[in-house]
Amino acid sequence: MADQIRPKWALVAHGGAGAISRGQLSPEQEVAYRDAMAVAADAGAAVLRAGGSAMDAVEAAIHLLEDDPLFNAGRGAAFTAEGRNELDASIMDGATLGAGAVAGVTTTRHPISAARAVIEGSTHVMLGGEGADAFARSQGLEQVDPSYFFTERRWLALEKGLARLGLPIPARPTGAPQDLSGKAALVHEEGKYGTVGVVALDAHGDVAAGTSTGGSSAKRWGRVGDSPIIGAGTYASNKGCAVSCTGAGEYFIRLGVAHEICALVRHKGLSLQAAADQVIQGELTALGGDGGVICVAPDGQMAWSFNTPGMYRARIADGEPLVVGVYKDET
């Protein structure tokens, strides 16, 4: 893409990939998910339109997705086998290669902000468990009671999953609401996993990527997936591109999917779409994994690729209309 036609800014968002096919979503569910993706993308675009940084845009858009009970991140997160919401997130600045991540947080309302605070308020890259929450508190980030993240649909999904595994169902969390009305009633269980993520290009030519998740339903033993792992679920470099992933995290870790795509762009000169497709439709599929990615490059290229029936997604750029997709057969 010639520099003179490079958009001033661009943003792509995802709300998870999985068993999302026509006929599985009710009309009300489909409208709710499309609207939620549009609102998040518009929020990030507003930051970029005003001259804000890619990092700020990523964080702003993910805040909305973390607060939306439709998605497996923040409020609406999946439950562990012990009946807890353990949240993971990471963010990366393509200009500086600054990277931050948290895993297993339970009281920090916005894990993506905790991940960013790791960059700006510590000398580390990844913090986990109680220490990550303690760090978030030390940085003045909003804390909530763990029941804030509870949604009835995700709890019912946990009960079903544990029953299939022959595992005991834990006691219902203290303070958990018993309400299947409102937006939380529209949650679609997209499979064992789900994630939210945003990638952005700002007017300065910098890219950034962020990912946030509640992990896989009924996960055990402190399992951590790809979302908080730099190079697996999230990666950004101005010399290549920015990538956020969603799917079966163990496969994304083994392939280093986010970094692999960036490396193909940087070192082999592949177009963004070709690089994403090579890794997702080729390498990931061959290994037996499923999921998807969203990407943006410093020259304004935007791409997504997934090998599942659907992926909640949206893209918008300077001078280009908002595009929202759900199913495989949409452009």
Disulfide bonds with the S-S distance in Angstrom:
none
